């Protein structure tokens, strides 16, 4: 009986680290997957969108080429044909700076931006800066909330 108990404990101690690392891998992948979908945006801007019309939707999709890469369609309400590239870094989403987006005949540049993901993955708190081509930088805060769950 004692040999059987020791063998059982030995088997558990050998397999336990493998089970823990598999769970950690699932959690990391689940984090990224939890971001894909439609989000409601409540945006406050220094220059624009200071009223109820500042609520709109975006769609976050996952990059096929980069395991940390994301795309946000309709960012800054510039249309679903415009996608902003971003990178997932733990509990943060970082916008790739210097991206240019076009809406009608206007060009917009993403200067900088970071979103902090809530622990339940149901919201993201953002701060970002956008240049509308006029040379004045629009400082923006926004909250993304899950729209499709």
Order of alpha helices (4+ residues) and beta strands (2+ residues): alpha-beta-beta-beta-beta-beta-beta-beta-beta-beta
